């Protein structure tokens, strides 16, 4: 099955993700009173967890197809 993704969908997704990141940064800074270092550390931890989940999903599909 072939999946096509047009450029408008990609640009919309990137724009929404950027806007959500700005809102989360504002809430973390002003609402929760976190410093830049604390926000950076939490962002790195979140990115590692997301990358780990993607890698597990990708490798799980790869390893299940090995005969």
CHARMM internal coordinates of N, CA and C (Angstrom, degrees):
IC EDIT
DIST 1 N 1 CA 1.4365
DIST 1 CA 1 C 1.5336
ANGL 1 N 1 CA 1 C 108.09
DIST 1 C 2 N 1.3062
ANGL 1 CA 1 C 2 N 115.92
DIHE 1 N 1 CA 1 C 2 N 129.61
DIST 2 N 2 CA 1.4591
ANGL 1 C 2 N 2 CA 121.17
DIHE 1 CA 1 C 2 N 2 CA -179.07
DIST 2 CA 2 C 1.5209
ANGL 2 N 2 CA 2 C 109.61
DIHE 1 C 2 N 2 CA 2 C -99.32
DIST 2 C 3 N 1.3168
ANGL 2 CA 2 C 3 N 116.20
DIHE 2 N 2 CA 2 C 3 N 133.62
DIST 3 N 3 CA 1.4542
ANGL 2 C 3 N 3 CA 121.05
DIHE 2 CA 2 C 3 N 3 CA 178.77
DIST 3 CA 3 C 1.5205
ANGL 3 N 3 CA 3 C 108.59
DIHE 2 C 3 N 3 CA 3 C -115.94
DIST 3 C 4 N 1.3125
ANGL 3 CA 3 C 4 N 116.31
DIHE 3 N 3 CA 3 C 4 N 123.06
DIST 4 N 4 CA 1.4563
ANGL 3 C 4 N 4 CA 121.31
DIHE 3 CA 3 C 4 N 4 CA 177.35
DIST 4 CA 4 C 1.5222
ANGL 4 N 4 CA 4 C 108.90
DIHE 3 C 4 N 4 CA 4 C -105.58
DIST 4 C 5 N 1.3179
ANGL 4 CA 4 C 5 N 115.09
DIHE 4 N 4 CA 4 C 5 N 138.77
DIST 5 N 5 CA 1.4507
ANGL 4 C 5 N 5 CA 120.26
DIHE 4 CA 4 C 5 N 5 CA 178.10
DIST 5 CA 5 C 1.5248
ANGL 5 N 5 CA 5 C 106.93
DIHE 4 C 5 N 5 CA 5 C -126.58
DIST 5 C 6 N 1.3218
ANGL 5 CA 5 C 6 N 115.88
DIHE 5 N 5 CA 5 C 6 N 118.58
DIST 6 N 6 CA 1.4575
ANGL 5 C 6 N 6 CA 118.59
DIHE 5 CA 5 C 6 N 6 CA -177.65
DIST 6 CA 6 C 1.5230
ANGL 6 N 6 CA 6 C 110.99
DIHE 5 C 6 N 6 CA 6 C -79.32
DIST 6 C 7 N 1.3172
ANGL 6 CA 6 C 7 N 115.53
DIHE 6 N 6 CA 6 C 7 N 164.59
DIST 7 N 7 CA 1.4606
ANGL 6 C 7 N 7 CA 120.87
DIHE 6 CA 6 C 7 N 7 CA -174.95
DIST 7 CA 7 C 1.5268
ANGL 7 N 7 CA 7 C 111.86
DIHE 6 C 7 N 7 CA 7 C -67.29
DIST 7 C 8 N 1.3242
ANGL 7 CA 7 C 8 N 118.04
DIHE 7 N 7 CA 7 C 8 N -31.43
DIST 8 N 8 CA 1.4589
ANGL 7 C 8 N 8 CA 120.32
DIHE 7 CA 7 C 8 N 8 CA 179.00
DIST 8 CA 8 C 1.5245
ANGL 8 N 8 CA 8 C 111.09
DIHE 7 C 8 N 8 CA 8 C -63.73
DIST 8 C 9 N 1.3115
ANGL 8 CA 8 C 9 N 117.35
DIHE 8 N 8 CA 8 C 9 N -39.89
DIST 9 N 9 CA 1.4605
ANGL 8 C 9 N 9 CA 121.44
DIHE 8 CA 8 C 9 N 9 CA 177.82
DIST 9 CA 9 C 1.5232
ANGL 9 N 9 CA 9 C 110.88
DIHE 8 C 9 N 9 CA 9 C -63.86
DIST 9 C 10 N 1.3300
ANGL 9 CA 9 C 10 N 116.50
DIHE 9 N 9 CA 9 C 10 N -43.58
DIST 10 N 10 CA 1.4605
ANGL 9 C 10 N 10 CA 121.21
DIHE 9 CA 9 C 10 N 10 CA 179.64
DIST 10 CA 10 C 1.5276
ANGL 10 N 10 CA 10 C 110.36
DIHE 9 C 10 N 10 CA 10 C -64.15
DIST 10 C 11 N 1.3274
ANGL 10 CA 10 C 11 N 117.11
DIHE 10 N 10 CA 10 C 11 N -46.42
DIST 11 N 11 CA 1.4673
ANGL 10 C 11 N 11 CA 120.56
DIHE 10 CA 10 C 11 N 11 CA -179.60
DIST 11 CA 11 C 1.5249
ANGL 11 N 11 CA 11 C 111.46
DIHE 10 C 11 N 11 CA 11 C -64.20
DIST 11 C 12 N 1.3171
ANGL 11 CA 11 C 12 N 117.20
DIHE 11 N 11 CA 11 C 12 N -38.61
DIST 12 N 12 CA 1.4602
ANGL 11 C 12 N 12 CA 120.68
DIHE 11 CA 11 C 12 N 12 CA 177.69
DIST 12 CA 12 C 1.5199
ANGL 12 N 12 CA 12 C 110.44
DIHE 11 C 12 N 12 CA 12 C -64.70
DIST 12 C 13 N 1.3156
ANGL 12 CA 12 C 13 N 117.29
DIHE 12 N 12 CA 12 C 13 N -43.76
DIST 13 N 13 CA 1.4663
ANGL 12 C 13 N 13 CA 121.18
DIHE 12 CA 12 C 13 N 13 CA 178.57
DIST 13 CA 13 C 1.5207
ANGL 13 N 13 CA 13 C 112.24
DIHE 12 C 13 N 13 CA 13 C -62.38
DIST 13 C 14 N 1.3222
ANGL 13 CA 13 C 14 N 117.15
DIHE 13 N 13 CA 13 C 14 N -42.74
DIST 14 N 14 CA 1.4579
ANGL 13 C 14 N 14 CA 121.02
DIHE 13 CA 13 C 14 N 14 CA 178.74
DIST 14 CA 14 C 1.5270
ANGL 14 N 14 CA 14 C 110.36
DIHE 13 C 14 N 14 CA 14 C -65.98
DIST 14 C 15 N 1.3276
ANGL 14 CA 14 C 15 N 116.83
DIHE 14 N 14 CA 14 C 15 N -40.85
DIST 15 N 15 CA 1.4634
ANGL 14 C 15 N 15 CA 120.30
DIHE 14 CA 14 C 15 N 15 CA 178.84
DIST 15 CA 15 C 1.5157
ANGL 15 N 15 CA 15 C 112.39
DIHE 14 C 15 N 15 CA 15 C -64.57
DIST 15 C 16 N 1.3168
ANGL 15 CA 15 C 16 N 116.94
DIHE 15 N 15 CA 15 C 16 N -44.23
DIST 16 N 16 CA 1.4657
ANGL 15 C 16 N 16 CA 120.85
DIHE 15 CA 15 C 16 N 16 CA 179.12
DIST 16 CA 16 C 1.5304
ANGL 16 N 16 CA 16 C 110.45
DIHE 15 C 16 N 16 CA 16 C -65.45
DIST 16 C 17 N 1.3253
ANGL 16 CA 16 C 17 N 117.00
DIHE 16 N 16 CA 16 C 17 N -40.24
DIST 17 N 17 CA 1.4677
ANGL 16 C 17 N 17 CA 120.00
DIHE 16 CA 16 C 17 N 17 CA 178.59
DIST 17 CA 17 C 1.5297
ANGL 17 N 17 CA 17 C 110.78
DIHE 16 C 17 N 17 CA 17 C -64.15
DIST 17 C 18 N 1.3209
ANGL 17 CA 17 C 18 N 117.19
DIHE 17 N 17 CA 17 C 18 N -40.85
DIST 18 N 18 CA 1.4627
ANGL 17 C 18 N 18 CA 120.33
DIHE 17 CA 17 C 18 N 18 CA 177.91
DIST 18 CA 18 C 1.5121
ANGL 18 N 18 CA 18 C 112.14
DIHE 17 C 18 N 18 CA 18 C -64.58
DIST 18 C 19 N 1.3217
ANGL 18 CA 18 C 19 N 115.92
DIHE 18 N 18 CA 18 C 19 N -42.95
DIST 19 N 19 CA 1.4662
ANGL 18 C 19 N 19 CA 120.81
DIHE 18 CA 18 C 19 N 19 CA 178.72
DIST 19 CA 19 C 1.5263
ANGL 19 N 19 CA 19 C 110.34
DIHE 18 C 19 N 19 CA 19 C -63.31
DIST 19 C 20 N 1.3179
ANGL 19 CA 19 C 20 N 117.22
DIHE 19 N 19 CA 19 C 20 N -42.45
DIST 20 N 20 CA 1.4646
ANGL 19 C 20 N 20 CA 120.88
DIHE 19 CA 19 C 20 N 20 CA 178.39
DIST 20 CA 20 C 1.5261
ANGL 20 N 20 CA 20 C 110.51
DIHE 19 C 20 N 20 CA 20 C -64.07
DIST 20 C 21 N 1.3312
ANGL 20 CA 20 C 21 N 117.40
DIHE 20 N 20 CA 20 C 21 N -37.75
DIST 21 N 21 CA 1.4651
ANGL 20 C 21 N 21 CA 120.51
DIHE 20 CA 20 C 21 N 21 CA 178.19
DIST 21 CA 21 C 1.5222
ANGL 21 N 21 CA 21 C 111.16
DIHE 20 C 21 N 21 CA 21 C -64.58
DIST 21 C 22 N 1.3264
ANGL 21 CA 21 C 22 N 117.37
DIHE 21 N 21 CA 21 C 22 N -40.24
DIST 22 N 22 CA 1.4626
ANGL 21 C 22 N 22 CA 120.84
DIHE 21 CA 21 C 22 N 22 CA 177.99
DIST 22 CA 22 C 1.5338
ANGL 22 N 22 CA 22 C 110.94
DIHE 21 C 22 N 22 CA 22 C -64.01
DIST 22 C 23 N 1.3211
ANGL 22 CA 22 C 23 N 116.55
DIHE 22 N 22 CA 22 C 23 N -42.56
DIST 23 N 23 CA 1.4677
ANGL 22 C 23 N 23 CA 120.27
DIHE 22 CA 22 C 23 N 23 CA 179.32
DIST 23 CA 23 C 1.5236
ANGL 23 N 23 CA 23 C 110.43
DIHE 22 C 23 N 23 CA 23 C -64.58
DIST 23 C 24 N 1.3194
ANGL 23 CA 23 C 24 N 117.55
DIHE 23 N 23 CA 23 C 24 N -44.51
DIST 24 N 24 CA 1.4615
ANGL 23 C 24 N 24 CA 120.78
DIHE 23 CA 23 C 24 N 24 CA 179.24
DIST 24 CA 24 C 1.5240
ANGL 24 N 24 CA 24 C 111.79
DIHE 23 C 24 N 24 CA 24 C -63.57
DIST 24 C 25 N 1.3384
ANGL 24 CA 24 C 25 N 116.97
DIHE 24 N 24 CA 24 C 25 N -38.91
DIST 25 N 25 CA 1.4664
ANGL 24 C 25 N 25 CA 120.40
DIHE 24 CA 24 C 25 N 25 CA 177.88
DIST 25 CA 25 C 1.5210
ANGL 25 N 25 CA 25 C 110.76
DIHE 24 C 25 N 25 CA 25 C -63.90
DIST 25 C 26 N 1.3205
ANGL 25 CA 25 C 26 N 116.67
DIHE 25 N 25 CA 25 C 26 N -41.35
DIST 26 N 26 CA 1.4618
ANGL 25 C 26 N 26 CA 120.41
DIHE 25 CA 25 C 26 N 26 CA 178.99
DIST 26 CA 26 C 1.5237
ANGL 26 N 26 CA 26 C 110.91
DIHE 25 C 26 N 26 CA 26 C -64.14
DIST 26 C 27 N 1.3063
ANGL 26 CA 26 C 27 N 116.74
DIHE 26 N 26 CA 26 C 27 N -45.47
DIST 27 N 27 CA 1.4712
ANGL 26 C 27 N 27 CA 120.53
DIHE 26 CA 26 C 27 N 27 CA 179.69
DIST 27 CA 27 C 1.5299
ANGL 27 N 27 CA 27 C 110.44
DIHE 26 C 27 N 27 CA 27 C -63.89
DIST 27 C 28 N 1.3190
ANGL 27 CA 27 C 28 N 117.38
DIHE 27 N 27 CA 27 C 28 N -41.69
DIST 28 N 28 CA 1.4634
ANGL 27 C 28 N 28 CA 120.39
DIHE 27 CA 27 C 28 N 28 CA 179.94
DIST 28 CA 28 C 1.5176
ANGL 28 N 28 CA 28 C 111.11
DIHE 27 C 28 N 28 CA 28 C -65.69
DIST 28 C 29 N 1.3375
ANGL 28 CA 28 C 29 N 116.72
DIHE 28 N 28 CA 28 C 29 N -39.93
DIST 29 N 29 CA 1.4656
ANGL 28 C 29 N 29 CA 120.69
DIHE 28 CA 28 C 29 N 29 CA -176.70
DIST 29 CA 29 C 1.5245
ANGL 29 N 29 CA 29 C 111.41
DIHE 28 C 29 N 29 CA 29 C -76.20
DIST 29 C 30 N 1.3244
ANGL 29 CA 29 C 30 N 117.32
DIHE 29 N 29 CA 29 C 30 N -51.98
DIST 30 N 30 CA 1.4605
ANGL 29 C 30 N 30 CA 121.51
DIHE 29 CA 29 C 30 N 30 CA -173.08
DIST 30 CA 30 C 1.5300
ANGL 30 N 30 CA 30 C 111.18
DIHE 29 C 30 N 30 CA 30 C -87.85
DIST 30 C 31 N 1.3201
ANGL 30 CA 30 C 31 N 116.30
DIHE 30 N 30 CA 30 C 31 N -48.44
DIST 31 N 31 CA 1.4628
ANGL 30 C 31 N 31 CA 119.84
DIHE 30 CA 30 C 31 N 31 CA -175.05
DIST 31 CA 31 C 1.5157
ANGL 31 N 31 CA 31 C 113.55
DIHE 30 C 31 N 31 CA 31 C -71.79
DIST 31 C 32 N 1.3382
ANGL 31 CA 31 C 32 N 116.27
DIHE 31 N 31 CA 31 C 32 N -43.54
DIST 32 N 32 CA 1.4638
ANGL 31 C 32 N 32 CA 119.91
DIHE 31 CA 31 C 32 N 32 CA -176.37
DIST 32 CA 32 C 1.5160
ANGL 32 N 32 CA 32 C 113.12
DIHE 31 C 32 N 32 CA 32 C -99.13
DIST 32 C 33 N 1.3191
ANGL 32 CA 32 C 33 N 117.18
DIHE 32 N 32 CA 32 C 33 N -13.49
DIST 33 N 33 CA 1.4586
ANGL 32 C 33 N 33 CA 121.30
DIHE 32 CA 32 C 33 N 33 CA 177.88
DIST 33 CA 33 C 1.5146
ANGL 33 N 33 CA 33 C 114.95
DIHE 32 C 33 N 33 CA 33 C 71.90
DIST 33 C 34 N 1.3244
ANGL 33 CA 33 C 34 N 117.71
DIHE 33 N 33 CA 33 C 34 N 29.21
DIST 34 N 34 CA 1.4638
ANGL 33 C 34 N 34 CA 120.85
DIHE 33 CA 33 C 34 N 34 CA 179.49
DIST 34 CA 34 C 1.5242
ANGL 34 N 34 CA 34 C 110.12
DIHE 33 C 34 N 34 CA 34 C -81.04
DIST 34 C 35 N 1.3377
ANGL 34 CA 34 C 35 N 115.83
DIHE 34 N 34 CA 34 C 35 N 148.75
DIST 35 N 35 CA 1.4593
ANGL 34 C 35 N 35 CA 120.42
DIHE 34 CA 34 C 35 N 35 CA 176.74
DIST 35 CA 35 C 1.5334
ANGL 35 N 35 CA 35 C 109.65
DIHE 34 C 35 N 35 CA 35 C -83.02
DIST 35 C 36 N 1.3265
ANGL 35 CA 35 C 36 N 116.07
DIHE 35 N 35 CA 35 C 36 N 170.83
DIST 36 N 36 CA 1.4684
ANGL 35 C 36 N 36 CA 120.45
DIHE 35 CA 35 C 36 N 36 CA 179.91
DIST 36 CA 36 C 1.5242
ANGL 36 N 36 CA 36 C 111.05
DIHE 35 C 36 N 36 CA 36 C -62.29
DIST 36 C 37 N 1.3168
ANGL 36 CA 36 C 37 N 116.98
DIHE 36 N 36 CA 36 C 37 N -39.73
DIST 37 N 37 CA 1.4598
ANGL 36 C 37 N 37 CA 120.76
DIHE 36 CA 36 C 37 N 37 CA 179.05
DIST 37 CA 37 C 1.5184
ANGL 37 N 37 CA 37 C 112.89
DIHE 36 C 37 N 37 CA 37 C -64.52
DIST 37 C 38 N 1.3146
ANGL 37 CA 37 C 38 N 116.31
DIHE 37 N 37 CA 37 C 38 N -39.68
DIST 38 N 38 CA 1.4663
ANGL 37 C 38 N 38 CA 119.72
DIHE 37 CA 37 C 38 N 38 CA 178.06
DIST 38 CA 38 C 1.5238
ANGL 38 N 38 CA 38 C 110.90
DIHE 37 C 38 N 38 CA 38 C -67.41
DIST 38 C 39 N 1.3271
ANGL 38 CA 38 C 39 N 116.64
DIHE 38 N 38 CA 38 C 39 N -40.70
DIST 39 N 39 CA 1.4690
ANGL 38 C 39 N 39 CA 120.08
DIHE 38 CA 38 C 39 N 39 CA 178.22
DIST 39 CA 39 C 1.5148
ANGL 39 N 39 CA 39 C 109.76
DIHE 38 C 39 N 39 CA 39 C -64.12
DIST 39 C 40 N 1.3315
ANGL 39 CA 39 C 40 N 117.08
DIHE 39 N 39 CA 39 C 40 N -42.65
DIST 40 N 40 CA 1.4680
ANGL 39 C 40 N 40 CA 121.37
DIHE 39 CA 39 C 40 N 40 CA 179.95
DIST 40 CA 40 C 1.5211
ANGL 40 N 40 CA 40 C 110.58
DIHE 39 C 40 N 40 CA 40 C -62.18
DIST 40 C 41 N 1.3173
ANGL 40 CA 40 C 41 N 117.21
DIHE 40 N 40 CA 40 C 41 N -44.43
DIST 41 N 41 CA 1.4593
ANGL 40 C 41 N 41 CA 120.56
DIHE 40 CA 40 C 41 N 41 CA 179.87
DIST 41 CA 41 C 1.5158
ANGL 41 N 41 CA 41 C 112.37
DIHE 40 C 41 N 41 CA 41 C -62.97
DIST 41 C 42 N 1.3215
ANGL 41 CA 41 C 42 N 116.72
DIHE 41 N 41 CA 41 C 42 N -43.78
DIST 42 N 42 CA 1.4652
ANGL 41 C 42 N 42 CA 120.35
DIHE 41 CA 41 C 42 N 42 CA 177.99
DIST 42 CA 42 C 1.5263
ANGL 42 N 42 CA 42 C 111.56
DIHE 41 C 42 N 42 CA 42 C -65.49
DIST 42 C 43 N 1.3399
ANGL 42 CA 42 C 43 N 116.44
DIHE 42 N 42 CA 42 C 43 N -36.58
DIST 43 N 43 CA 1.4654
ANGL 42 C 43 N 43 CA 119.96
DIHE 42 CA 42 C 43 N 43 CA 178.49
DIST 43 CA 43 C 1.5225
ANGL 43 N 43 CA 43 C 111.35
DIHE 42 C 43 N 43 CA 43 C -66.33
DIST 43 C 44 N 1.3226
ANGL 43 CA 43 C 44 N 117.13
DIHE 43 N 43 CA 43 C 44 N -39.31
DIST 44 N 44 CA 1.4628
ANGL 43 C 44 N 44 CA 120.69
DIHE 43 CA 43 C 44 N 44 CA 178.18
DIST 44 CA 44 C 1.5241
ANGL 44 N 44 CA 44 C 110.48
DIHE 43 C 44 N 44 CA 44 C -65.27
DIST 44 C 45 N 1.3085
ANGL 44 CA 44 C 45 N 117.01
DIHE 44 N 44 CA 44 C 45 N -43.73
DIST 45 N 45 CA 1.4713
ANGL 44 C 45 N 45 CA 120.60
DIHE 44 CA 44 C 45 N 45 CA 178.33
DIST 45 CA 45 C 1.5278
ANGL 45 N 45 CA 45 C 110.38
DIHE 44 C 45 N 45 CA 45 C -61.43
DIST 45 C 46 N 1.3320
ANGL 45 CA 45 C 46 N 117.16
DIHE 45 N 45 CA 45 C 46 N -43.97
DIST 46 N 46 CA 1.4633
ANGL 45 C 46 N 46 CA 120.69
DIHE 45 CA 45 C 46 N 46 CA 179.00
DIST 46 CA 46 C 1.5190
ANGL 46 N 46 CA 46 C 111.32
DIHE 45 C 46 N 46 CA 46 C -63.21
DIST 46 C 47 N 1.3491
ANGL 46 CA 46 C 47 N 116.92
DIHE 46 N 46 CA 46 C 47 N -41.73
DIST 47 N 47 CA 1.4704
ANGL 46 C 47 N 47 CA 120.57
DIHE 46 CA 46 C 47 N 47 CA 179.51
DIST 47 CA 47 C 1.5230
ANGL 47 N 47 CA 47 C 111.45
DIHE 46 C 47 N 47 CA 47 C -64.28
DIST 47 C 48 N 1.3217
ANGL 47 CA 47 C 48 N 117.02
DIHE 47 N 47 CA 47 C 48 N -39.82
DIST 48 N 48 CA 1.4701
ANGL 47 C 48 N 48 CA 120.53
DIHE 47 CA 47 C 48 N 48 CA 178.50
DIST 48 CA 48 C 1.5259
ANGL 48 N 48 CA 48 C 110.35
DIHE 47 C 48 N 48 CA 48 C -65.08
DIST 48 C 49 N 1.3232
ANGL 48 CA 48 C 49 N 117.41
DIHE 48 N 48 CA 48 C 49 N -42.08
DIST 49 N 49 CA 1.4652
ANGL 48 C 49 N 49 CA 119.90
DIHE 48 CA 48 C 49 N 49 CA 179.36
DIST 49 CA 49 C 1.5256
ANGL 49 N 49 CA 49 C 111.76
DIHE 48 C 49 N 49 CA 49 C -65.27
DIST 49 C 50 N 1.3249
ANGL 49 CA 49 C 50 N 117.21
DIHE 49 N 49 CA 49 C 50 N -40.22
DIST 50 N 50 CA 1.4686
ANGL 49 C 50 N 50 CA 120.50
DIHE 49 CA 49 C 50 N 50 CA 177.72
DIST 50 CA 50 C 1.5221
ANGL 50 N 50 CA 50 C 110.20
DIHE 49 C 50 N 50 CA 50 C -65.80
DIST 50 C 51 N 1.3414
ANGL 50 CA 50 C 51 N 117.72
DIHE 50 N 50 CA 50 C 51 N -44.19
DIST 51 N 51 CA 1.4655
ANGL 50 C 51 N 51 CA 121.14
DIHE 50 CA 50 C 51 N 51 CA 178.47
DIST 51 CA 51 C 1.5247
ANGL 51 N 51 CA 51 C 111.04
DIHE 50 C 51 N 51 CA 51 C -62.68
DIST 51 C 52 N 1.3211
ANGL 51 CA 51 C 52 N 116.85
DIHE 51 N 51 CA 51 C 52 N -38.16
DIST 52 N 52 CA 1.4614
ANGL 51 C 52 N 52 CA 120.97
DIHE 51 CA 51 C 52 N 52 CA 178.24
DIST 52 CA 52 C 1.5308
ANGL 52 N 52 CA 52 C 111.03
DIHE 51 C 52 N 52 CA 52 C -64.20
DIST 52 C 53 N 1.3280
ANGL 52 CA 52 C 53 N 116.60
DIHE 52 N 52 CA 52 C 53 N -42.67
DIST 53 N 53 CA 1.4636
ANGL 52 C 53 N 53 CA 120.16
DIHE 52 CA 52 C 53 N 53 CA 178.36
DIST 53 CA 53 C 1.5232
ANGL 53 N 53 CA 53 C 111.48
DIHE 52 C 53 N 53 CA 53 C -63.73
DIST 53 C 54 N 1.3257
ANGL 53 CA 53 C 54 N 117.18
DIHE 53 N 53 CA 53 C 54 N -40.88
DIST 54 N 54 CA 1.4730
ANGL 53 C 54 N 54 CA 120.87
DIHE 53 CA 53 C 54 N 54 CA 178.61
DIST 54 CA 54 C 1.5204
ANGL 54 N 54 CA 54 C 110.04
DIHE 53 C 54 N 54 CA 54 C -65.96
DIST 54 C 55 N 1.3389
ANGL 54 CA 54 C 55 N 117.09
DIHE 54 N 54 CA 54 C 55 N -42.92
DIST 55 N 55 CA 1.4662
ANGL 54 C 55 N 55 CA 120.45
DIHE 54 CA 54 C 55 N 55 CA 179.89
DIST 55 CA 55 C 1.5214
ANGL 55 N 55 CA 55 C 111.54
DIHE 54 C 55 N 55 CA 55 C -64.20
DIST 55 C 56 N 1.3176
ANGL 55 CA 55 C 56 N 117.38
DIHE 55 N 55 CA 55 C 56 N -41.41
DIST 56 N 56 CA 1.4661
ANGL 55 C 56 N 56 CA 120.47
DIHE 55 CA 55 C 56 N 56 CA 178.86
DIST 56 CA 56 C 1.5271
ANGL 56 N 56 CA 56 C 110.01
DIHE 55 C 56 N 56 CA 56 C -63.67
DIST 56 C 57 N 1.3329
ANGL 56 CA 56 C 57 N 116.95
DIHE 56 N 56 CA 56 C 57 N -42.56
DIST 57 N 57 CA 1.4607
ANGL 56 C 57 N 57 CA 120.41
DIHE 56 CA 56 C 57 N 57 CA 178.62
DIST 57 CA 57 C 1.5206
ANGL 57 N 57 CA 57 C 110.62
DIHE 56 C 57 N 57 CA 57 C -63.15
DIST 57 C 58 N 1.3311
ANGL 57 CA 57 C 58 N 117.61
DIHE 57 N 57 CA 57 C 58 N -45.50
DIST 58 N 58 CA 1.4641
ANGL 57 C 58 N 58 CA 121.91
DIHE 57 CA 57 C 58 N 58 CA -178.50
DIST 58 CA 58 C 1.5149
ANGL 58 N 58 CA 58 C 111.21
DIHE 57 C 58 N 58 CA 58 C -65.31
DIST 58 C 59 N 1.3295
ANGL 58 CA 58 C 59 N 116.88
DIHE 58 N 58 CA 58 C 59 N -48.78
DIST 59 N 59 CA 1.4567
ANGL 58 C 59 N 59 CA 119.96
DIHE 58 CA 58 C 59 N 59 CA -178.35
DIST 59 CA 59 C 1.5221
ANGL 59 N 59 CA 59 C 111.72
DIHE 58 C 59 N 59 CA 59 C -69.33
DIST 59 C 60 N 1.3188
ANGL 59 CA 59 C 60 N 117.34
DIHE 59 N 59 CA 59 C 60 N -32.45
DIST 60 N 60 CA 1.4618
ANGL 59 C 60 N 60 CA 119.70
DIHE 59 CA 59 C 60 N 60 CA 177.42
DIST 60 CA 60 C 1.5102
ANGL 60 N 60 CA 60 C 111.66
DIHE 59 C 60 N 60 CA 60 C -63.67
DIST 60 C 61 N 1.3242
ANGL 60 CA 60 C 61 N 116.85
DIHE 60 N 60 CA 60 C 61 N -39.71
DIST 61 N 61 CA 1.4621
ANGL 60 C 61 N 61 CA 120.47
DIHE 60 CA 60 C 61 N 61 CA 177.43
DIST 61 CA 61 C 1.5177
ANGL 61 N 61 CA 61 C 110.60
DIHE 60 C 61 N 61 CA 61 C -69.29
DIST 61 C 62 N 1.3460
ANGL 61 CA 61 C 62 N 116.52
DIHE 61 N 61 CA 61 C 62 N -38.91
DIST 62 N 62 CA 1.4575
ANGL 61 C 62 N 62 CA 120.34
DIHE 61 CA 61 C 62 N 62 CA 179.41
DIST 62 CA 62 C 1.5124
ANGL 62 N 62 CA 62 C 111.18
DIHE 61 C 62 N 62 CA 62 C -64.88
DIST 62 C 63 N 1.3195
ANGL 62 CA 62 C 63 N 116.97
DIHE 62 N 62 CA 62 C 63 N -47.35
DIST 63 N 63 CA 1.4637
ANGL 62 C 63 N 63 CA 120.74
DIHE 62 CA 62 C 63 N 63 CA -175.15
DIST 63 CA 63 C 1.5249
ANGL 63 N 63 CA 63 C 112.14
DIHE 62 C 63 N 63 CA 63 C -71.31
DIST 63 C 64 N 1.3166
ANGL 63 CA 63 C 64 N 117.83
DIHE 63 N 63 CA 63 C 64 N -26.42
DIST 64 N 64 CA 1.4697
ANGL 63 C 64 N 64 CA 119.17
DIHE 63 CA 63 C 64 N 64 CA 179.39
DIST 64 CA 64 C 1.5231
ANGL 64 N 64 CA 64 C 111.12
DIHE 63 C 64 N 64 CA 64 C -75.31
DIST 64 C 65 N 1.3387
ANGL 64 CA 64 C 65 N 117.79
DIHE 64 N 64 CA 64 C 65 N -20.20
DIST 65 N 65 CA 1.4617
ANGL 64 C 65 N 65 CA 121.32
DIHE 64 CA 64 C 65 N 65 CA 179.85
DIST 65 CA 65 C 1.5147
ANGL 65 N 65 CA 65 C 112.89
DIHE 64 C 65 N 65 CA 65 C -88.67
DIST 65 C 66 N 1.3227
ANGL 65 CA 65 C 66 N 118.95
DIHE 65 N 65 CA 65 C 66 N -7.26
DIST 66 N 66 CA 1.4570
ANGL 65 C 66 N 66 CA 122.04
DIHE 65 CA 65 C 66 N 66 CA -179.63
DIST 66 CA 66 C 1.5200
ANGL 66 N 66 CA 66 C 109.13
DIHE 65 C 66 N 66 CA 66 C -72.59
DIST 66 C 67 N 1.3167
ANGL 66 CA 66 C 67 N 114.95
DIHE 66 N 66 CA 66 C 67 N 131.79
DIST 67 N 67 CA 1.4663
ANGL 66 C 67 N 67 CA 119.28
DIHE 66 CA 66 C 67 N 67 CA -178.19
DIST 67 CA 67 C 1.4972
ANGL 67 N 67 CA 67 C 111.32
DIHE 66 C 67 N 67 CA 67 C -111.23
END
COOR INIT
IC SEED 1 N 1 CA 1 C
IC BUILD
